């Protein structure tokens, strides 16, 4: 049973979300502020975190920053603010998705399922099984372990970032539009803005640049493709 950590200072929101997730078979752990939530995240190792932005003690962006120091747990931000800057900031910090309040419980559950599917190792098909890894010169992707490497140095990616890079690496040389790229990385049909795609790509580039890598190439006016990874 997947365990969901819900961090929100609004008891009404917690009641609604708890009921919706429990009905779908999820175990829910709750925290009413960021400090308590960070403690539970490290103690209970949840499968996914639902994280409110505006909270007492410690806000959601700071919780995300601290979690991303040593954890790749999927994070969905919850916020009453529908400003694009806030959404992009949440993704830049390492969030995997963003839901604006008020939201439909059914939509939230669908987002949770989608992010968990992206985070899970792919199920082996009946035949033939895919290779356990993708290699392209200095880039290596461990598909079963959802891990990325450049010249043997691991680059820690979120589930969404890994999905984007995997999509590019599966078709070297193909130029992906933003829509087709997110179709490969997102297991859901909700609309994803161009800024969201670009934010994820910037994070992937920054992480690989730290180890001397540059796996993503921009094709101006069209989208992105895998570089030669040399």
VEXZAGU-862777 format. One record per residue (C-alpha): residue number from 1; x, y, z. Coordinates in nm, 3 decimals, always signed. Example, Ala and Ser with C-alpha at 12.3 -4.5 7.8 and 13.67 -1.06 7.14 Angstrom:
// VEXZAGU-862777
{atom 1; {+1.230; -0.450; +0.780}}
{atom 2; {+1.367; -0.106; +0.714}}
This chain:
// VEXZAGU-862777
{atom 1; {+0.000; +0.000; +0.000}}
{atom 2; {+0.164; +0.328; -0.107}}
{atom 3; {+0.214; +0.574; +0.178}}
{atom 4; {+0.129; +0.940; +0.116}}
{atom 5; {+0.256; +1.217; +0.344}}
{atom 6; {+0.013; +1.511; +0.350}}
{atom 7; {+0.159; +1.838; +0.484}}
{atom 8; {-0.103; +2.114; +0.510}}
{atom 9; {-0.205; +2.348; +0.791}}
{atom 10; {-0.575; +2.347; +0.690}}
{atom 11; {-0.760; +2.066; +0.874}}
{atom 12; {-1.050; +2.087; +0.626}}
{atom 13; {-0.817; +2.024; +0.333}}
{atom 14; {-0.650; +1.737; +0.521}}
{atom 15; {-0.989; +1.574; +0.588}}
{atom 16; {-1.092; +1.595; +0.221}}
{atom 17; {-0.759; +1.465; +0.090}}
{atom 18; {-0.734; +1.190; +0.351}}
{atom 19; {-1.081; +1.059; +0.264}}
{atom 20; {-1.017; +1.069; -0.112}}
{atom 21; {-0.682; +0.889; -0.085}}
{atom 22; {-0.799; +0.632; +0.170}}
{atom 23; {-1.090; +0.542; -0.057}}
{atom 24; {-0.833; +0.456; -0.327}}
{atom 25; {-0.634; +0.235; -0.089}}
{atom 26; {-0.353; +0.473; +0.008}}
{atom 27; {-0.214; +0.502; +0.359}}
{atom 28; {-0.206; +0.869; +0.465}}
{atom 29; {+0.027; +1.028; +0.720}}
{atom 30; {-0.048; +1.390; +0.812}}
{atom 31; {+0.139; +1.693; +0.938}}
{atom 32; {-0.004; +2.037; +1.015}}
{atom 33; {+0.316; +2.235; +0.957}}
{atom 34; {+0.645; +2.217; +0.768}}
{atom 35; {+0.866; +2.127; +1.062}}
{atom 36; {+0.652; +1.830; +1.159}}
{atom 37; {+0.616; +1.731; +0.795}}
{atom 38; {+0.992; +1.729; +0.737}}
{atom 39; {+1.035; +1.511; +1.047}}
{atom 40; {+0.773; +1.260; +0.926}}
{atom 41; {+0.919; +1.255; +0.574}}
{atom 42; {+1.256; +1.148; +0.711}}
{atom 43; {+1.111; +0.908; +0.967}}
{atom 44; {+0.845; +0.731; +0.761}}
{atom 45; {+0.997; +0.736; +0.409}}
{atom 46; {+0.667; +0.801; +0.224}}
{atom 47; {+0.615; +0.709; -0.140}}
{atom 48; {+0.489; +1.060; -0.223}}
{atom 49; {+0.453; +1.398; -0.048}}
{atom 50; {+0.159; +1.637; -0.090}}
{atom 51; {+0.304; +1.968; +0.020}}
{atom 52; {+0.120; +2.294; +0.088}}
{atom 53; {+0.324; +2.608; +0.014}}
{atom 54; {+0.193; +2.860; +0.269}}
{atom 55; {+0.231; +2.712; +0.620}}
{atom 56; {+0.347; +2.820; +0.965}}
{atom 57; {+0.680; +2.720; +1.116}}
{atom 58; {+0.835; +2.631; +0.777}}
{atom 59; {+0.676; +2.691; +0.437}}
{atom 60; {+0.651; +2.432; +0.163}}
{atom 61; {+0.932; +2.570; -0.051}}
{atom 62; {+1.179; +2.535; +0.237}}
{atom 63; {+1.053; +2.183; +0.315}}
{atom 64; {+1.113; +2.094; -0.051}}
{atom 65; {+1.464; +2.243; -0.047}}
{atom 66; {+1.559; +2.039; +0.259}}
{atom 67; {+1.402; +1.718; +0.129}}
{atom 68; {+1.584; +1.748; -0.203}}
{atom 69; {+1.920; +1.751; -0.024}}
{atom 70; {+1.897; +1.376; +0.035}}
{atom 71; {+1.570; +1.245; -0.109}}
{atom 72; {+1.411; +1.182; -0.448}}
{atom 73; {+1.060; +1.127; -0.306}}
{atom 74; {+0.798; +1.259; -0.552}}
{atom 75; {+0.647; +1.591; -0.441}}
{atom 76; {+0.317; +1.748; -0.549}}
{atom 77; {+0.274; +2.109; -0.436}}
{atom 78; {-0.065; +2.233; -0.313}}
{atom 79; {-0.127; +2.606; -0.322}}
{atom 80; {-0.409; +2.859; -0.315}}
{atom 81; {-0.199; +3.084; -0.540}}
{atom 82; {-0.238; +3.034; -0.915}}
{atom 83; {+0.056; +3.250; -1.019}}
{atom 84; {+0.282; +3.105; -1.290}}
{atom 85; {+0.588; +3.226; -1.100}}
{atom 86; {+0.483; +3.016; -0.800}}
{atom 87; {+0.428; +2.711; -1.018}}
{atom 88; {+0.763; +2.746; -1.190}}
{atom 89; {+0.939; +2.806; -0.857}}
{atom 90; {+0.791; +2.485; -0.718}}
{atom 91; {+0.917; +2.289; -1.019}}
{atom 92; {+1.256; +2.459; -1.009}}
{atom 93; {+1.295; +2.346; -0.647}}
{atom 94; {+1.236; +1.985; -0.748}}
{atom 95; {+0.860; +1.940; -0.734}}
{atom 96; {+0.703; +1.690; -0.971}}
{atom 97; {+0.360; +1.848; -1.007}}
{atom 98; {+0.149; +2.142; -0.886}}
{atom 99; {-0.221; +2.154; -0.791}}
{atom 100; {-0.405; +2.480; -0.726}}
{atom 101; {-0.669; +2.511; -0.455}}
{atom 102; {-0.961; +2.466; -0.466}}
{atom 103; {-0.914; +2.135; -0.645}}
{atom 104; {-1.127; +1.836; -0.725}}
{atom 105; {-1.040; +1.536; -0.503}}
{atom 106; {-1.072; +1.315; -0.811}}
{atom 107; {-0.820; +1.530; -0.999}}
{atom 108; {-0.578; +1.520; -0.706}}
{atom 109; {-0.601; +1.140; -0.684}}
{atom 110; {-0.539; +1.119; -1.060}}
{atom 111; {-0.229; +1.339; -1.022}}
{atom 112; {-0.104; +1.123; -0.733}}
{atom 113; {-0.147; +0.805; -0.939}}
{atom 114; {+0.029; +0.962; -1.238}}
{atom 115; {+0.331; +1.078; -1.039}}
{atom 116; {+0.361; +0.743; -0.861}}
{atom 117; {+0.353; +0.564; -1.199}}
{atom 118; {+0.635; +0.785; -1.325}}
{atom 119; {+0.839; +0.717; -1.012}}
{atom 120; {+0.795; +0.339; -1.027}}
{atom 121; {+1.035; +0.121; -1.228}}
{atom 122; {+0.867; +0.009; -1.551}}
{atom 123; {+0.688; -0.324; -1.538}}
{atom 124; {+0.851; -0.581; -1.764}}
{atom 125; {+0.638; -0.646; -2.075}}
{atom 126; {+0.552; -0.997; -2.181}}
{atom 127; {+0.809; -1.007; -2.461}}
{atom 128; {+1.068; -0.902; -2.541}}
{atom 129; {+1.182; -0.725; -2.224}}
{atom 130; {+1.349; -0.387; -2.276}}
{atom 131; {+1.719; -0.349; -2.205}}
{atom 132; {+1.782; -0.275; -1.836}}
{atom 133; {+1.968; +0.039; -1.936}}
{atom 134; {+2.011; +0.294; -2.212}}
{atom 135; {+2.360; +0.403; -2.315}}
{atom 136; {+2.460; +0.686; -2.541}}
{atom 137; {+2.833; +0.759; -2.530}}
{atom 138; {+2.895; +0.911; -2.183}}
{atom 139; {+2.530; +0.896; -2.073}}
{atom 140; {+2.386; +0.586; -1.905}}
{atom 141; {+2.031; +0.542; -1.777}}
{atom 142; {+1.947; +0.257; -1.540}}
{atom 143; {+1.580; +0.196; -1.627}}
{atom 144; {+1.507; -0.049; -1.345}}
{atom 145; {+1.670; +0.164; -1.077}}
{atom 146; {+1.554; +0.497; -1.226}}
{atom 147; {+1.911; +0.632; -1.204}}
{atom 148; {+2.118; +0.845; -1.442}}
{atom 149; {+2.497; +0.850; -1.485}}
{atom 150; {+2.750; +1.058; -1.677}}
{atom 151; {+3.092; +0.893; -1.709}}
{atom 152; {+3.005; +0.680; -1.406}}
{atom 153; {+2.907; +0.976; -1.187}}
{atom 154; {+2.546; +0.951; -1.072}}
{atom 155; {+2.319; +1.248; -1.144}}
{atom 156; {+2.019; +1.246; -0.908}}
{atom 157; {+1.699; +1.327; -1.098}}
{atom 158; {+1.335; +1.349; -0.994}}
{atom 159; {+1.094; +1.102; -1.151}}
{atom 160; {+0.973; +1.359; -1.404}}
{atom 161; {+1.326; +1.469; -1.496}}
{atom 162; {+1.429; +1.106; -1.548}}
{atom 163; {+1.120; +1.047; -1.764}}
{atom 164; {+1.211; +1.340; -1.987}}
{atom 165; {+1.568; +1.224; -2.034}}
{atom 166; {+1.460; +0.863; -2.089}}
{atom 167; {+1.218; +0.978; -2.360}}
{atom 168; {+1.500; +1.161; -2.540}}
{atom 169; {+1.745; +0.872; -2.499}}
{atom 170; {+1.501; +0.618; -2.639}}
{atom 171; {+1.503; +0.802; -2.973}}
{atom 172; {+1.850; +0.954; -3.027}}
{atom 173; {+1.842; +1.202; -3.312}}
{atom 174; {+1.467; +1.263; -3.292}}
{atom 175; {+1.359; +1.621; -3.221}}
{atom 176; {+1.077; +1.623; -2.964}}
{atom 177; {+0.830; +1.908; -2.938}}
{atom 178; {+0.742; +2.006; -2.582}}
{atom 179; {+0.406; +1.830; -2.613}}
{atom 180; {+0.550; +1.503; -2.741}}
{atom 181; {+0.830; +1.516; -2.485}}
{atom 182; {+0.586; +1.548; -2.195}}
{atom 183; {+0.364; +1.277; -2.345}}
{atom 184; {+0.657; +1.042; -2.294}}
{atom 185; {+0.730; +1.158; -1.939}}
{atom 186; {+0.379; +1.220; -1.801}}
{atom 187; {+0.138; +0.933; -1.755}}
{atom 188; {-0.158; +1.172; -1.743}}
{atom 189; {-0.343; +1.386; -1.993}}
{atom 190; {-0.356; +1.716; -1.803}}
{atom 191; {-0.222; +2.025; -1.975}}
{atom 192; {+0.144; +2.109; -1.917}}
{atom 193; {+0.261; +2.461; -2.004}}
{atom 194; {+0.572; +2.529; -2.212}}
{atom 195; {+0.730; +2.704; -1.911}}
{atom 196; {+0.687; +2.385; -1.708}}
{atom 197; {+0.871; +2.177; -1.969}}
{atom 198; {+1.149; +2.435; -1.992}}
{atom 199; {+1.185; +2.443; -1.613}}
{atom 200; {+1.236; +2.068; -1.598}}
{atom 201; {+1.490; +2.081; -1.883}}
{atom 202; {+1.683; +2.361; -1.710}}
{atom 203; {+1.706; +2.150; -1.396}}
{atom 204; {+1.827; +1.847; -1.591}}
{atom 205; {+2.092; +2.058; -1.763}}
{atom 206; {+2.210; +2.217; -1.439}}
{atom 207; {+2.248; +1.880; -1.268}}
{atom 208; {+2.449; +1.730; -1.554}}
{atom 209; {+2.658; +2.045; -1.593}}
{atom 210; {+2.774; +1.995; -1.234}}
{atom 211; {+2.949; +1.673; -1.346}}
{atom 212; {+3.062; +1.808; -1.684}}
{atom 213; {+2.772; +1.671; -1.889}}
{atom 214; {+2.534; +1.819; -2.146}}
{atom 215; {+2.283; +1.555; -2.259}}
{atom 216; {+2.003; +1.782; -2.389}}
{atom 217; {+2.026; +1.995; -2.704}}
{atom 218; {+1.781; +2.272; -2.794}}
{atom 219; {+1.653; +2.281; -3.152}}
{atom 220; {+1.529; +2.639; -3.179}}
{atom 221; {+1.170; +2.672; -3.286}}
{atom 222; {+1.108; +2.297; -3.259}}
{atom 223; {+1.196; +2.156; -2.919}}
{atom 224; {+1.467; +1.934; -2.773}}
{atom 225; {+1.671; +1.629; -2.867}}
{atom 226; {+1.942; +1.415; -2.710}}
{atom 227; {+2.290; +1.557; -2.767}}
{atom 228; {+2.577; +1.337; -2.887}}
{atom 229; {+2.672; +1.303; -2.515}}
{atom 230; {+3.047; +1.331; -2.581}}
